[in-house]
Amino acid sequence: MQMKKTALALALALAAGWGLPAAQATVIGTMTRAQPVTEARIATLGETERAAWRAYLERSRALMERDKATLAAERASGTAPPEAQARLHGDSGMPLKQPAAWYASAEARHVADNIVSFQTPAGGWGKNVNRTGHLRQKGEHYAPIDDDPSGGVIVATKGWNYVGTIDNDATTTELAFLARVQAALPGAPGAVYRQAFERGVNYLLDAQYPNGGFPQVYPLQGGYHDAITFNDNAFAQVADLLAMVAARGGDYAFVPPELAARAGAAHGRAIKVLVASQIRVDGQLTGWCQQHDALTLAPVGARNFEPVALSSSETSRLLRLLMEQPRPSPEAVAAIDAAAAWLKRVAVRDVGWTTKGENGRFLEARPGAGPMWARMYDIATMKPIFGDRDGTIHTDVNELSKERRDGYGWYGNGPASALAAYDKWSKKR
């Protein structure tokens, strides 16, 4: 009863204005940048780990140099590079739920040809590209120019960002689409797509860290991009794809057994690092941050408005990933139970996340509403926190600049479906 009274009091306080009373609304800190993977940091690891990490870093650098050298050679031949493809706002042009026959159509093959043409020498793809567009021309950049204006990292080479990434569904969607098209084109007509697919899977295997994690961008770009990226379900989508490749069923039946075996092993390592990185608070397992340090597995921040925090959205997707495992280990079962318990614990009620006219989105009192979840929670207090473009961390979402209030999913009800799936899973168990 006391908890309900407290929640209602909070809701009424919110209703009084743009947030908590002035004495309570506060900036509690500023962003701390995530650290890249470097030789100096690798040198601090145990002797048994250092060799694998050094080899990984050397391979990453070699692949980036090859990507750059290949593009430079094309441009040195006298070909004037055309404008990079426009960034996409909307559909990617790679639908995955069309009837099987559609993937043999000229329309689908054009999309697949676009995918093949923009595959980097390392084997990955950039993000936010409309694949219904033109095929890559000689000398054209592999990815839309993206200098990360959102304030996350200063890169060594301007204009070389996200050239090979799992962010925003990139690479995993291209691979799934190629698999659909090749299945509709058995024999020689589908060979080029099967070859590109195998190169793409090998790219993901190259990108996997020695501990099983995946960076957001590969070859490594530095900054927060080097962190193990659970954000926006990037890690989960890679793990799902590797599981399908390993199973060699349906669209993936063509995968060579050796590649399938490597994908299966990589999937197993991914699940292990996922379980190992779950955040403990006062000895209790909780959920996950949007990203975790590649070397230490500690939770880390990303963009200016993405501080170190427990994330309900990412935890929900990772909970589903673990529940999908046919034979979860005792450690994975404990992780599942703990993540579900944490999501139940931090559910928010009696408030609504709404939009009203020119004021944009804001939190308001709505007695009886819920449950819903804040995107981020302070690890120490389990209270919702919110980041602004200037790197400040707030306890009141209504204090944020309008651009950030409107431009990020600070609240949602997605965890409800994950918890419903958990209830079914636990009964079957």
C-alpha positions in Angstrom: 0.0 0.0 0.0 2.8 2.4 0.9 4.4 1.8 -2.6 1.1 2.7 -4.3 0.9 5.9 -2.3 4.4 6.8 -3.2 3.8 6.2 -6.9 0.6 8.3 -6.8 2.4 11.1 -5.0 5.1 11.1 -7.8 2.4 11.2 -10.4 0.7 14.1 -8.8 4.0 16.0 -8.5 4.5 15.4 -12.2 1.1 16.7 -13.0 1.9 20.0 -11.3 4.3 21.1 -14.0 7.1 20.0 -16.3 8.5 17.5 -13.8 9.5 17.0 -10.2 9.4 20.0 -7.9 12.5 22.2 -8.4 14.1 21.1 -5.2 14.1 17.4 -6.3 14.7 17.7 -10.0 18.5 17.5 -10.5 21.4 16.9 -12.8 23.2 14.0 -11.2 26.3 13.8 -13.4 27.8 13.9 -16.8 28.7 11.3 -19.4 31.9 9.3 -19.1 33.3 8.1 -22.4 33.7 4.5 -23.2 37.3 3.4 -23.8 38.4 1.8 -27.1 40.4 -1.4 -27.5 44.1 -0.4 -27.5 47.5 -2.1 -27.1 47.9 -0.3 -23.8 44.7 -1.7 -22.4 45.4 -5.2 -23.8 48.7 -5.1 -22.0 46.8 -5.0 -18.7 45.1 -8.4 -19.3 46.3 -11.7 -18.1 49.1 -13.4 -20.1 46.8 -16.1 -21.5 44.4 -13.4 -22.9 46.9 -11.0 -24.4 47.9 -13.0 -27.4 44.4 -13.5 -28.7 43.5 -9.8 -28.2 46.6 -8.6 -29.9 46.0 -10.8 -32.9 42.4 -9.5 -33.0 43.5 -5.9 -33.0 46.1 -6.6 -35.7 43.6 -8.3 -37.9 41.1 -5.4 -37.5 43.7 -2.8 -38.5 44.8 -4.9 -41.5 41.2 -5.2 -42.7 40.5 -1.5 -42.3 43.7 -0.7 -44.3 42.6 -3.1 -47.0 39.2 -1.5 -47.2 40.7 1.9 -47.5 43.4 0.8 -49.9 40.8 -0.8 -52.2 38.7 2.4 -52.3 41.8 4.5 -52.9 43.0 2.3 -55.7 39.6 2.7 -57.4 39.7 6.4 -57.1 43.4 6.6 -58.2 42.4 5.0 -61.5 40.7 8.3 -62.5 37.2 7.5 -61.6 35.4 10.4 -60.0 33.6 9.1 -57.0 29.9 9.8 -57.2 27.9 11.0 -54.2 27.4 8.3 -51.6 23.9 6.9 -51.3 21.5 9.1 -49.4 20.8 8.2 -45.8 17.6 6.3 -45.4 14.6 7.5 -43.5 12.2 4.6 -43.5 12.2 1.2 -45.1 15.5 -0.4 -45.9 14.3 -1.9 -49.1 15.1 -5.4 -47.8 11.7 -7.0 -46.9 12.1 -10.4 -45.3 8.5 -11.6 -45.2 7.5 -11.6 -48.8 6.2 -14.9 -50.4 9.1 -17.2 -51.3 8.5 -16.7 -55.1 9.0 -13.0 -54.8 12.7 -13.4 -54.0 13.3 -14.8 -57.5 11.8 -11.6 -59.0 13.8 -8.9 -60.9 12.9 -6.5 -58.1 14.4 -8.8 -55.4 17.4 -9.6 -57.5 18.1 -5.8 -57.9 18.1 -5.4 -54.1 20.4 -8.4 -53.8 22.7 -7.0 -56.5 22.9 -3.7 -54.6 23.8 -5.6 -51.5 26.6 -7.5 -53.2 27.9 -4.3 -54.9 28.2 -2.4 -51.6 29.8 -5.2 -49.6 33.1 -4.0 -48.2 36.4 -5.9 -48.9 36.2 -7.0 -45.2 32.8 -8.5 -45.9 30.4 -6.2 -44.0 28.0 -3.4 -44.9 27.3 0.1 -43.8 24.0 1.2 -42.3 20.9 3.3 -43.3 21.1 2.5 -47.0 18.0 2.1 -49.3 18.9 -1.1 -51.1 16.5 -0.4 -53.9 18.9 2.2 -55.1 21.7 2.1 -57.7 24.5 -0.4 -57.6 27.8 0.8 -56.3 29.9 2.4 -58.9 33.7 2.2 -59.0 35.2 4.7 -56.6 32.0 5.2 -54.6 32.2 5.0 -50.8 31.1 1.7 -49.3 28.7 3.5 -46.8 26.9 6.8 -46.5 29.3 9.4 -45.1 28.4 9.6 -41.4 30.7 11.7 -39.2 28.6 11.0 -36.1 27.4 14.6 -35.4 25.5 13.2 -32.3 28.6 13.6 -30.3 30.1 10.3 -29.6 33.6 10.0 -30.9 36.3 11.8 -32.9 37.7 9.4 -35.5 41.1 9.5 -37.0 39.8 9.7 -40.6 36.9 12.0 -41.3 34.3 10.3 -43.5 35.2 6.8 -42.5 32.5 5.9 -40.1 30.3 2.8 -39.9 32.1 1.1 -42.8 31.0 -2.3 -41.7 28.6 -2.3 -38.8 25.8 -4.2 -37.0 24.1 -1.0 -35.9 20.6 -0.2 -37.1 20.1 -3.8 -38.4 23.0 -3.5 -40.8 24.8 -6.6 -42.1 22.4 -9.0 -40.4 19.6 -7.8 -42.6 21.7 -7.9 -45.7 22.7 -11.5 -44.9 19.1 -12.6 -44.2 18.0 -11.1 -47.5 20.7 -12.8 -49.5 19.8 -16.1 -47.9 16.2 -15.6 -49.0 17.2 -14.7 -52.6 19.6 -17.6 -53.0 17.0 -20.0 -51.8 14.7 -18.9 -54.6 17.5 -19.2 -57.1 19.1 -22.7 -56.8 22.1 -23.4 -58.9 24.2 -21.0 -60.9 21.8 -18.0 -60.7 22.1 -17.8 -56.9 25.9 -18.5 -56.7 26.9 -14.9 -56.4 24.6 -14.3 -53.5 25.8 -17.5 -51.7 29.4 -16.3 -52.1 28.5 -12.9 -50.7 26.6 -14.5 -47.8 29.6 -16.7 -46.9 31.9 -13.6 -46.9 29.4 -11.8 -44.7 29.3 -14.6 -42.2 33.1 -14.8 -42.1 33.0 -11.0 -41.5 30.9 -11.6 -38.4 33.2 -14.3 -37.2 36.2 -12.0 -37.7 34.4 -9.3 -35.8 33.7 -11.4 -32.7 35.9 -10.6 -29.8 38.0 -13.3 -28.2 35.5 -13.3 -25.2 32.5 -13.7 -27.5 31.3 -10.1 -27.7 30.7 -8.0 -30.8 31.6 -4.4 -31.4 29.2 -2.0 -33.0 31.6 -1.2 -35.9 34.2 -3.6 -37.5 37.0 -3.1 -38.4 37.3 -1.3 -35.1 36.6 2.4 -35.3 37.4 3.4 -31.7 35.5 5.2 -29.0 32.2 3.7 -27.8 31.9 1.8 -31.1 34.4 -0.7 -29.7 32.1 -1.6 -26.8 30.1 -4.9 -26.8 26.9 -3.5 -28.3 23.6 -4.7 -26.9 22.1 -1.3 -27.9 19.1 -1.5 -30.4 19.4 -5.3 -30.3 22.6 -5.4 -32.4 24.2 -8.3 -30.4 21.0 -10.3 -30.2 20.4 -10.1 -34.0 23.9 -11.3 -34.7 23.5 -14.2 -32.2 20.1 -15.1 -33.8 21.7 -15.1 -37.3 24.6 -17.3 -36.2 22.2 -19.8 -34.7 20.3 -20.1 -38.0 23.5 -20.5 -39.9 24.6 -23.2 -37.5 21.3 -25.0 -37.8 21.5 -25.1 -41.7 17.7 -25.2 -42.1 15.4 -23.4 -44.5 17.1 -20.6 -46.3 20.4 -21.6 -44.7 20.5 -25.2 -45.8 23.2 -24.3 -48.4 25.7 -23.2 -45.7 28.9 -25.4 -45.8 29.1 -27.7 -42.8 32.5 -26.2 -41.7 31.1 -22.6 -41.8 28.0 -23.8 -39.9 30.2 -25.4 -37.2 32.2 -22.2 -36.8 28.9 -20.2 -36.5 27.6 -22.5 -33.9 30.8 -22.2 -31.8 30.6 -18.4 -32.2 27.0 -18.4 -31.0 28.0 -20.4 -28.0 30.7 -17.9 -27.1 28.2 -15.0 -27.5 25.8 -16.6 -25.1 28.6 -17.1 -22.5 29.7 -13.5 -22.7 26.2 -12.3 -22.4 25.7 -14.3 -19.2 29.1 -13.1 -17.9 28.3 -9.4 -18.5 25.0 -9.3 -16.6 25.2 -6.6 -14.0 25.3 -7.4 -10.3 24.1 -4.9 -7.7 24.7 -5.8 -4.1 25.4 -9.3 -5.1 22.2 -9.7 -7.1 22.0 -10.2 -10.8 19.8 -7.6 -12.6 19.9 -6.6 -16.3 22.3 -5.2 -18.9 23.5 -1.9 -20.0 23.2 -0.8 -23.7 26.9 -1.5 -24.1 29.7 -3.1 -22.1 33.4 -2.6 -22.2 35.0 -5.1 -24.6 37.8 -6.0 -22.2 36.3 -5.8 -18.7 32.6 -6.3 -19.5 31.8 -3.4 -17.3 28.8 -1.2 -18.3 29.8 1.9 -20.3 28.2 4.9 -21.9 27.9 5.6 -25.6 26.5 8.7 -27.2 26.2 11.9 -25.1 22.7 11.0 -24.1 23.3 7.3 -23.4 25.0 7.1 -19.9 26.0 4.1 -18.0 22.7 2.6 -16.9 20.6 -0.6 -16.7 18.5 -0.6 -19.9 15.0 -2.1 -19.8 14.7 -2.3 -23.6 18.0 -4.2 -24.2 17.5 -6.4 -21.1 14.1 -7.4 -22.6 15.6 -8.5 -25.9 18.5 -10.3 -24.2 16.1 -12.1 -21.9 14.3 -13.4 -25.0 17.6 -14.4 -26.6 18.5 -16.5 -23.5 15.0 -18.1 -23.4 15.4 -19.2 -27.0 18.3 -21.4 -26.1 17.2 -25.1 -26.4 19.4 -26.3 -23.5 20.3 -23.3 -21.4 23.0 -23.8 -18.8 22.3 -23.3 -15.1 24.0 -20.0 -15.3 21.8 -18.9 -18.2 18.7 -20.0 -16.3 19.8 -17.9 -13.4 20.4 -15.0 -15.7 16.9 -15.3 -17.2 15.2 -15.5 -13.8 17.1 -12.5 -12.5 16.5 -10.4 -15.6 12.8 -11.0 -15.4 12.7 -10.2 -11.7 14.6 -7.0 -12.3 12.1 -5.9 -15.0 9.2 -6.6 -12.7 10.9 -4.6 -10.0 11.4 -1.4 -12.0 8.1 -1.2 -13.8 6.6 2.3 -13.7 2.9 3.0 -13.0 0.5 6.0 -12.6 2.3 8.1 -15.3 2.1 8.4 -19.0 4.6 9.3 -21.8 2.7 11.6 -24.1 2.8 14.3 -26.7 0.9 17.5 -26.5 1.2 20.2 -29.2 4.4 22.3 -29.4 5.6 21.2 -26.0 6.6 17.8 -27.5 6.8 14.6 -25.5 6.8 14.6 -21.7 5.9 12.6 -18.7 2.6 13.3 -17.0 0.5 12.0 -14.1 -2.0 9.3 -15.2 -3.3 7.4 -12.1 -4.0 3.8 -12.9 -1.8 3.7 -16.0 1.0 1.2 -16.6 3.0 -0.7 -16.4 5.6 0.9 -18.6 9.4 1.2 -18.3 12.0 3.9 -18.5 14.7 3.1 -21.0 17.5 3.6 -18.5 17.9 3.1 -14.8 20.6 4.3 -12.4 22.5 1.2 -11.4 22.9 2.3 -7.8 19.4 3.6 -7.1 17.3 1.7 -9.7 15.6 5.0 -10.5 15.0 6.2 -14.1 17.7 8.5 -15.5 17.9 10.4 -18.8 20.8 11.9 -20.8 20.8 15.1 -22.8 22.8 16.1 -25.9 25.3 18.1 -23.7 26.2 15.0 -21.8 24.3 15.8 -18.6 22.4 13.1 -16.8 19.0 13.9 -15.3 16.5 12.3 -13.0 13.6 14.1 -14.6 12.9 13.4 -18.3 10.9 16.7 -18.5 14.1 18.7 -17.9 15.7 17.5 -21.1 15.9 19.7 -24.2 12.9 19.3 -26.4 15.1 17.8 -29.1 16.2 15.0 -26.9 12.8 14.5 -25.3 11.3 14.0 -28.7 14.2 12.3 -30.3 14.7 9.2 -28.1 12.5 6.4 -26.7 12.7 7.2 -23.0 9.7 5.2 -22.0 7.9 2.2 -23.5 6.0 -0.9 -22.7 8.1 -3.4 -24.7 9.2 -5.4 -21.6 5.6 -6.4 -21.0 5.7 -8.9 -23.9 9.1 -10.2 -22.8 7.7 -10.9 -19.3 4.7 -12.6 -20.8 7.1 -14.9 -22.7 9.0 -15.5 -19.5 5.9 -16.6 -17.7 5.3 -19.2 -20.4 8.9 -20.2 -20.4 9.1 -20.7 -16.7 5.9 -22.8 -16.7 7.3 -25.1 -19.4 10.6 -25.4 -17.5 
